[in-house]
Amino acid sequence: MATPSPSATPWPTLTPTPTTTWPGCESFPYTISFIRDSNIWILEGQGGIERQLTHEPEGVALSYAPSPDSRWIAYITWSFPNWDLKLVSTETGKVRLIEESRRPRLPGSLAWLDDIHLQYHILIGTEYTGTEPAVVGSVVEVDLETGAHRELATTTFHYPSPDGGYELTGHWSPRGDPLPEHVPYQLLDRRTGEQRLVMEEPAHFRGWSPDSKFILFSVSPGGGDPSSLVAVEVGTGEQAVLTPAGRQASRPAWSPDGQELAYFECDSAAPEIICQDLNLWVSGPQGEGRRSLLVSEDGSVWLEGQRNGPVREAIAVPGTLLWTADGTRLVFSAFHESARQDIWSVKRDGSDLCFLAEEAYPRTLGSQS
């Protein structure tokens, strides 16, 4: 997809807004979780106490998922020959086993439908990544109150909308790893039974907007990099291209109110460099009001640094990106040239950039009482 469709938002121009100062941190009344030394940790607020939540000898997979009410974290751990799906209480640290799987049955793609219903997919294959591709075997829904499991055979991924009115199916796996085929994305209206094609090109599903009005995809023309973010309006099927050609967009995250979208973007023109001129952008769901948050005057990014001050670096690798529960701040991490990946937070308007914790892969868990 070289150009947007006539109904899509035009390519936005790159007009970074420099961040010229390093403001001091204000109060950070949130709790975040993150991976350190292959286990899940909790940090309660700026300068708060860090505590280790899981103690898995073989470590925790990176695709862990906090529940909407922040009471539980679902995660996957490996202990040969098992891939186990577990829950850990954020309050007590008590661990609950959800599924004990042996190869070739592998759990993955964790998603919460609400506070008590967890959905995951079962891949059938020898490994998550390897020479032999896996295939989707089923989708499982667990009721945490009753313990009931409902498993539905399927050959593709299922992504229900937040309001429960729609279900998106489809997937794309470049290089056939772990899935061998490209399945165009179909949207089922659960209320009417109508099904329609919403994305035929090779694309990764990147999430529903919280209000269920938009579906976000990362679309790769010809099946390779760079990929652009494309938002599909559910009501009309119209596509809006959010990022410019030649730039690699990644790690998109919807604001809790669904009014804005944050994402990393970098220059992908030099294949020998993983990511150059990394920046953090925010825009409306169809590209409106696009603005940059982390570009300094010379074009490099305020990313890395010890607690005693920042260091500008122009080359980095996007880590994770998410919003706080009240939508006022972004929490993010990124690898950089010095091979560290620390956790930072910045306000929605680009001010008050502050350091939170060392290590990587954060998730917010809500506000402190």
C-alpha positions as CSV (number, residue, x, y, z in Angstrom):
1,M,0.0,0.0,0.0
2,A,2.1,2.9,-1.3
3,T,-0.5,5.6,-0.9
4,P,-3.6,6.0,1.2
5,S,-7.0,5.5,-0.3
6,P,-9.0,8.6,-1.4
7,S,-11.0,8.4,1.8
8,A,-8.0,8.1,4.0
9,T,-6.2,10.9,5.9
10,P,-3.3,12.3,3.8
11,W,0.2,11.4,4.8
12,P,1.2,13.6,7.8
13,T,4.3,15.7,7.5
14,L,7.2,15.4,9.9
15,T,7.1,18.5,12.0
16,P,8.7,17.6,15.3
17,T,8.2,19.8,18.3
18,P,11.5,20.1,20.2
19,T,11.7,19.3,23.9
20,T,14.3,21.8,24.9
21,T,14.4,21.3,28.7
22,W,14.6,18.4,31.2
23,P,11.8,19.2,33.6
24,G,11.8,17.7,37.1
25,C,9.5,14.8,37.9
26,E,6.2,15.6,39.4
27,S,4.2,13.1,41.5
28,F,3.6,9.8,39.8
29,P,0.6,8.2,41.7
30,Y,0.5,5.0,39.6
31,T,1.6,1.4,40.0
32,I,3.5,-0.3,37.2
33,S,4.7,-3.8,36.6
34,F,7.7,-4.7,34.6
35,I,10.0,-7.6,33.8
36,R,13.4,-7.8,35.6
37,D,15.7,-10.8,35.6
38,S,12.9,-12.7,33.7
39,N,10.3,-12.2,36.5
40,I,7.5,-9.8,37.1
41,W,8.1,-6.9,39.5
42,I,5.9,-4.1,40.9
43,L,6.8,-0.4,41.4
44,E,4.3,1.6,43.4
45,G,4.6,5.2,42.3
46,Q,7.6,7.5,41.7
47,G,10.3,6.7,44.2
48,G,8.2,3.9,45.6
49,I,9.1,0.4,46.8
50,E,9.9,-2.2,44.2
51,R,8.9,-5.8,45.0
52,Q,9.3,-9.0,43.1
53,L,5.9,-10.6,42.3
54,T,6.8,-13.9,40.6
55,H,9.6,-16.3,41.4
56,E,9.7,-18.6,38.4
57,P,13.0,-20.5,38.1
58,E,12.8,-20.6,34.3
59,G,11.4,-17.0,34.0
60,V,8.3,-15.4,32.6
61,A,7.4,-14.8,28.9
62,L,7.3,-11.2,27.9
63,S,3.6,-11.3,26.8
64,Y,2.1,-11.0,30.3
65,A,-1.2,-9.3,30.7
66,P,-2.6,-7.4,33.7
67,S,-6.4,-7.6,34.3
68,P,-8.5,-4.5,33.7
69,D,-9.1,-4.1,37.5
70,S,-5.3,-4.6,38.2
71,R,-5.9,-7.5,40.6
72,W,-4.3,-10.2,38.5
73,I,-1.5,-10.6,36.0
74,A,-1.7,-13.5,33.5
75,Y,1.6,-14.9,32.3
76,I,3.2,-17.8,30.6
77,T,6.2,-19.7,32.0
78,W,8.3,-22.6,30.6
79,S,9.4,-25.6,32.6
80,F,10.4,-28.4,30.3
81,P,8.4,-30.0,28.8
82,N,5.5,-27.7,29.9
83,W,4.3,-24.3,28.9
84,D,2.2,-23.2,31.8
85,L,-0.4,-20.4,31.9
86,K,-0.7,-18.8,35.3
87,L,-2.2,-15.9,37.3
88,V,-0.5,-14.0,40.0
89,S,-2.3,-11.8,42.5
90,T,-0.9,-8.3,42.6
91,E,-2.0,-7.9,46.2
92,T,-0.8,-11.2,47.7
93,G,1.6,-12.7,45.2
94,K,-0.4,-15.9,45.3
95,V,-0.1,-17.9,42.0
96,R,-2.9,-19.8,40.3
97,L,-2.4,-22.4,37.5
98,I,-4.8,-21.9,34.6
99,E,-3.4,-24.4,32.0
100,E,-0.6,-26.8,32.1
101,S,0.4,-27.5,28.5
102,R,2.8,-29.9,26.9
103,R,4.2,-29.6,23.4
104,P,2.8,-29.5,20.8
105,R,0.0,-27.6,22.6
106,L,1.3,-24.1,23.4
107,P,-0.7,-21.3,25.0
108,G,-0.3,-17.7,23.8
109,S,-1.9,-14.4,22.8
110,L,-3.3,-13.4,26.2
111,A,-6.2,-11.0,26.4
112,W,-8.7,-10.0,29.1
113,L,-12.3,-9.7,28.0
114,D,-13.3,-8.2,31.4
115,D,-12.2,-8.5,35.0
116,I,-13.0,-12.2,35.3
117,H,-12.8,-13.6,31.8
118,L,-9.4,-14.4,30.3
119,Q,-8.9,-15.4,26.6
120,Y,-5.9,-17.1,25.1
121,H,-5.1,-19.1,22.0
122,I,-3.6,-22.6,21.7
123,L,-0.8,-23.0,19.1
124,I,-0.1,-26.5,17.9
125,G,3.6,-26.9,17.0
126,T,7.1,-27.8,18.3
127,E,8.1,-24.3,19.4
128,Y,6.9,-20.7,19.4
129,T,9.7,-20.0,17.0
130,G,11.6,-22.6,15.1
131,T,12.0,-24.3,11.8
132,E,8.6,-26.0,12.0
133,P,5.7,-23.4,11.9
134,A,2.9,-23.7,14.4
135,V,-0.8,-23.4,13.6
136,V,-3.7,-22.0,15.6
137,G,-5.6,-24.9,17.1
138,S,-8.2,-23.2,19.3
139,V,-9.3,-20.2,21.3
140,V,-10.0,-20.6,25.0
141,E,-12.0,-18.5,27.4
142,V,-11.7,-19.0,31.2
143,D,-14.1,-17.8,33.8
144,L,-12.0,-17.0,36.9
145,E,-15.0,-17.1,39.3
146,T,-16.3,-20.5,38.3
147,G,-13.1,-22.0,36.8
148,A,-15.0,-23.0,33.7
149,H,-13.0,-23.4,30.4
150,R,-14.7,-22.9,27.0
151,E,-12.6,-24.0,24.1
152,L,-13.5,-23.4,20.4
153,A,-11.6,-25.0,17.5
154,T,-10.2,-22.4,15.1
155,T,-7.5,-21.9,12.5
156,T,-6.9,-18.2,13.1
157,F,-6.8,-15.6,15.8
158,H,-10.0,-14.1,17.3
159,Y,-10.1,-10.5,18.6
160,P,-13.4,-9.5,20.2
161,S,-14.2,-5.7,20.4
162,P,-14.2,-4.1,23.9
163,D,-18.0,-3.6,23.8
164,G,-18.5,-7.3,22.7
165,G,-20.4,-6.3,19.6
166,Y,-17.8,-7.4,17.0
167,E,-15.2,-10.1,16.5
168,L,-12.2,-9.7,14.2
169,T,-10.5,-12.8,12.8
170,G,-7.4,-13.2,10.7
171,H,-3.6,-13.1,11.0
172,W,-0.4,-12.6,9.1
173,S,2.9,-14.2,9.8
174,P,5.9,-13.2,7.7
175,R,8.4,-16.0,7.0
176,G,5.8,-18.5,8.2
177,D,7.0,-18.2,11.8
178,P,5.2,-19.2,13.9
179,L,2.2,-19.3,11.6
180,P,2.5,-20.4,8.0
181,E,-0.2,-18.4,6.2
182,H,-1.7,-15.0,5.6
183,V,-5.4,-15.0,6.5
184,P,-7.2,-11.7,5.5
185,Y,-9.0,-10.0,8.4
186,Q,-12.8,-10.4,8.6
187,L,-15.1,-8.5,10.9
188,L,-18.2,-10.3,12.3
189,D,-21.1,-8.2,13.7
190,R,-22.3,-10.4,16.5
191,R,-25.7,-8.6,16.6
192,T,-26.6,-9.0,13.0
193,G,-24.4,-12.0,11.9
194,E,-23.0,-9.9,9.0
195,Q,-19.4,-10.6,8.1
196,R,-17.2,-8.4,5.9
197,L,-13.6,-8.0,4.8
198,V,-11.8,-5.1,6.5
199,M,-8.1,-5.7,5.7
200,E,-6.9,-7.9,2.8
201,E,-3.2,-6.8,2.7
202,P,-0.5,-8.4,4.9
203,A,-1.0,-6.8,8.2
204,H,-0.6,-7.3,12.0
205,F,-3.6,-6.5,14.2
206,R,-2.5,-3.8,16.7
207,G,-5.6,-3.4,18.8
208,W,-9.2,-2.1,19.1
209,S,-9.8,1.4,20.2
210,P,-11.4,1.4,23.7
211,D,-14.7,2.6,22.3
212,S,-14.7,-0.1,19.6
213,K,-15.0,2.5,16.8
214,F,-11.6,1.8,15.2
215,I,-9.3,-1.2,14.4
216,L,-5.6,-0.6,14.2
217,F,-3.3,-2.5,11.9
218,S,0.4,-2.4,11.1
219,V,0.5,-2.8,7.3
220,S,3.6,-3.8,5.4
221,P,3.5,-3.2,1.6
222,G,4.9,-6.3,-0.1
223,G,5.1,-8.1,3.3
224,G,8.3,-6.3,4.5
225,D,9.5,-3.3,6.4
226,P,8.8,-0.5,6.9
227,S,5.3,-0.8,8.1
228,S,2.7,1.9,8.4
229,L,-0.1,2.3,11.0
230,V,-3.6,2.1,9.4
231,A,-6.8,2.8,11.3
232,V,-10.0,1.2,10.0
233,E,-13.3,2.9,11.0
234,V,-15.7,0.1,11.9
235,G,-18.8,1.9,10.9
236,T,-17.7,2.9,7.4
237,G,-14.7,0.6,6.6
238,E,-12.7,3.7,5.6
239,Q,-8.9,3.4,6.2
240,A,-6.8,6.3,7.5
241,V,-3.0,6.0,7.1
242,L,-1.4,7.5,10.2
243,T,2.3,7.4,9.5
244,P,4.4,8.6,6.6
245,A,6.1,6.5,4.0
246,G,9.6,5.3,4.7
247,R,9.2,5.5,8.5
248,Q,8.8,2.5,10.7
249,A,6.0,2.7,13.2
250,S,5.7,0.4,16.2
251,R,4.2,-0.3,19.6
252,P,1.0,1.7,19.2
253,A,-1.1,2.2,22.3
254,W,-4.6,3.7,22.5
255,S,-5.4,6.3,25.2
256,P,-8.1,5.0,27.7
257,D,-10.7,7.3,26.2
258,G,-9.9,6.2,22.6
259,Q,-9.4,9.8,21.5
260,E,-5.6,9.5,20.9
261,L,-3.0,7.0,19.8
262,A,0.6,7.0,20.8
263,Y,3.4,5.1,18.9
264,F,7.1,5.0,18.3
265,E,8.4,6.0,14.9
266,C,11.9,5.8,13.4
267,D,13.9,6.1,10.2
268,S,14.1,2.7,8.5
269,A,16.1,3.9,5.5
270,A,19.4,2.4,6.8
271,P,18.9,-1.4,7.2
272,E,22.2,-1.8,9.0
273,I,20.8,0.3,11.9
274,I,18.0,-1.2,13.9
275,C,16.2,2.1,14.5
276,Q,17.5,5.6,13.8
277,D,16.0,8.9,15.0
278,L,13.5,7.2,17.3
279,N,10.7,9.4,18.4
280,L,7.4,9.1,20.2
281,W,4.3,10.5,18.5
282,V,0.7,11.1,19.5
283,S,-2.3,11.7,17.1
284,G,-6.0,11.3,16.9
285,P,-7.5,8.0,15.7
286,Q,-7.4,9.2,12.0
287,G,-4.1,11.1,12.2
288,E,-5.5,14.4,13.3
289,G,-3.4,16.6,15.7
290,R,-0.2,14.6,15.1
291,R,2.6,15.8,17.4
292,S,6.0,14.5,18.6
293,L,7.0,14.3,22.2
294,L,10.6,13.4,22.6
295,V,12.7,15.1,19.9
296,S,15.5,17.5,21.1
297,E,16.8,20.5,19.2
298,D,19.4,18.5,17.3
299,G,17.0,15.8,16.3
300,S,18.2,13.2,18.8
301,V,16.1,11.7,21.5
302,W,16.1,12.3,25.3
303,L,16.0,8.6,26.2
304,E,18.8,7.2,28.3
305,G,20.5,8.4,31.3
306,Q,21.2,7.7,34.9
307,R,19.2,9.3,37.7
308,N,21.7,12.2,37.6
309,G,20.8,13.4,34.1
310,P,19.9,12.5,30.5
311,V,22.0,11.4,27.6
312,R,20.9,12.1,24.1
313,E,21.1,9.2,21.7
314,A,19.9,9.1,18.1
315,I,19.8,5.3,17.7
316,A,17.5,3.1,19.8
317,V,15.1,0.2,19.6
318,P,11.4,0.7,20.7
319,G,10.5,-1.2,23.8
320,T,7.0,-1.0,25.3
321,L,4.6,1.9,25.3
322,L,1.3,2.3,27.3
323,W,-0.9,4.9,29.0
324,T,-1.7,5.4,32.6
325,A,-5.2,4.5,33.6
326,D,-6.4,8.1,33.7
327,G,-4.9,8.9,30.3
328,T,-2.7,11.8,31.6
329,R,0.7,10.1,31.1
330,L,2.6,7.7,28.9
331,V,5.0,5.0,30.3
332,F,7.6,3.6,27.9
333,S,10.9,1.9,27.6
334,A,13.5,1.6,24.8
335,F,16.8,-0.1,24.1
336,H,19.6,2.2,23.1
337,E,23.3,2.1,22.1
338,S,24.5,1.5,25.6
339,A,22.4,-1.7,25.7
340,R,20.3,-0.5,28.7
341,Q,16.5,-0.3,28.7
342,D,15.1,1.9,31.4
343,I,11.4,2.8,32.1
344,W,10.4,6.4,31.7
345,S,7.1,8.5,31.8
346,V,6.0,11.7,30.1
347,K,2.9,13.7,30.3
348,R,0.4,13.6,27.4
349,D,1.5,17.1,26.3
350,G,5.2,16.1,26.2
351,S,6.2,17.7,29.5
352,D,7.6,16.3,32.8
353,L,9.7,13.5,31.3
354,C,10.9,11.4,34.2
355,F,12.8,8.3,35.0
356,L,10.9,5.5,36.8
357,A,12.9,2.3,37.0
358,E,15.7,0.2,35.5
359,E,15.0,-2.7,33.1
360,A,12.2,-3.2,30.7
361,Y,8.7,-4.1,29.5
362,P,6.4,-2.1,31.8
363,R,2.6,-2.4,32.2
364,T,0.5,0.1,34.2
365,L,-1.7,-1.3,36.9
366,G,-3.7,1.8,37.9
367,S,-3.5,4.6,40.4
368,Q,-2.5,4.3,44.0
369,S,-5.3,4.9,46.6
